[in-house]
Amino acid sequence: MPKMKTHKGAAKRFKLTASGKVKRFKAYKSHILTKKSPKRKRNLRRPGLIATKGDIKRMKRLLQS
């Protein structure tokens, strides 16, 4: 059987934490920033975690190298 390849699109967007959680970056930070409040833009800077169990399982499968 050939090796599983890392999904490069997912690897650029998601990272695994040391405890095995999946870290993601937030959307809506790329353009039309003038109408968004500074607080909202500041909160978009911080990464979030994927919460759904099914999504976590899918991401880990895509990220395994």
N, C-alpha and C positions, 0 to 999 in steps of 0.2 A: 504494500500500500504506500502511495506517496505521502510525503509530509503535508500537514495542514499549513496553508499559507496565511499570514496575517492579512486582514482586509485593510489595505493602505488608507482608504477613505475614512474608515473608522479609527484607525491608529492616529490620524491627524486631528481628530475631533474629541477623542476620549482617552483618558488615562486611568490606570488602575492604581488605587491607593494601597498602602502597605497592608491594610486590614482586608483588602479584597473588594472594596466598594468601587463603583465606577464614577469617576469625576467627569463632568461635562462643563462646557462653557455656554454662557447664555446668549440667546438671540436678541435681535433688535438693537444692536450696538454699532451697526456699520454705517448707516446714513439717516438723513432726516433727524438730526440730533438737536436742532434748534428748538423744536417744540417740546422736547423732553426735559424734565426738570433735572437740575444737578444731582439731586438725591437719587432719582431713578437711574441716571447714567452711572452714578457711583455704585449702586447696587448691582447693576449689570456687569460691572467689572469682576465681581467675585464669582468664582466657579460654584456650580451647584452639584448635587449628586443625583443619580438616576434612582428613582424611588420604587418603580414597579418591578416585582420579582421576575416577571417574564422578560422584561427589557434587559435587566441585569444579566440574565442567563444568555440572551442573544448576543449582547455586547461582549461578554467574556469569551464566547465561542468565536466571534469575529477577531478578537484581539490576541487569542493564543497563537504563539509563533512556533 
